[in-house]
Amino acid sequence: MGVFVFLPLVLPLSAWPIARLAEQHLHPRTATRLLGAVAGVMAMCSTLCLALLMVVGTAQLPGNPLPDGWSDPEVRAAVPYDGFAGRVAIPALIVVCVACSRALLSHFRVRRRSLRALGGLPDSPVAVLTDDVPYAYALPGGLRGGRRGRIVVSTGLLAGLQPPERRALFAHERAHLAARHHRFLLAAQLAARANPFLRPLRTSLTFTTERWADEDAARAVRDRRVVARAIGKAALASGTGSGAGATPAPTLAGLAAPGPVPRRVAALLAPAPTARIRPAMFTGVTGFTGVGLALSCAAAGTVVSAMSSANSAVTMVLILRAATPL
């Protein structure tokens, strides 16, 4: 395996440039799918390599349940600095597993609690709760709550919006449900917990999912300024400029949460973005733009990460099979 086993742990750094540039230059739908794919692949690769290092470290512990042959010098020689790396990987992988488990449990616990709270209300696509606290979010279906998702909105938020702005709000939340943005958000949360270097991608993906819903809502109501006003009023009503606290969990999407609201409003006051990725990557005969270079860097990092983790896994399996007594 050599140093290749360590590469997936640091290669997420190669995706940092595209994380920010994708927000600014790519269509939100394209940016969300791109960032989600890069984050997911890199998180799985880094976790796999961490597990391989943990095997080497565990095999060196006295009284471990692994075969004795797994602690042979031939196995340890496959990992540089096997003594240090193997022992550090054990608590690191435990932290990753605990963090990802807590994120999953929190997500499903919030969904289950919300579905239970709406159990007594009519089975309609929109659930209006009598609450002075302003909030609105898209609650996915499933978890014994039916396949259809629902829009949850409080009377406190509706009271501050005009009828056209309410239509924009509902269009925004329907866009979240239709595109299943909660899956992107959950994948980004898990990726950031699997590898802290992926946190910038989580932040950018969280922003692009909201921008995606903004553009779908603007197309549905046919007035970008109405959507911008609805977002601004919802953010002001929530009490913070970032919309923090407007959703019960970071893996659920809402109108004013999360992300920089001024940037979203400014984007809606500008012309609609193009959905084509080629113009953003190339500029005539001058070759790659900054976005193109960043995208190429992220793609190369993702491919190298996948190849390194696959090579390390295959090599480790072959070494362990050779070291395992028949």
Order of alpha helices (4+ residues) and beta strands (2+ residues): alpha-alpha-alpha-alpha-alpha-beta-beta-beta-alpha-alpha-alpha-alpha-alpha-alpha-alpha-alpha
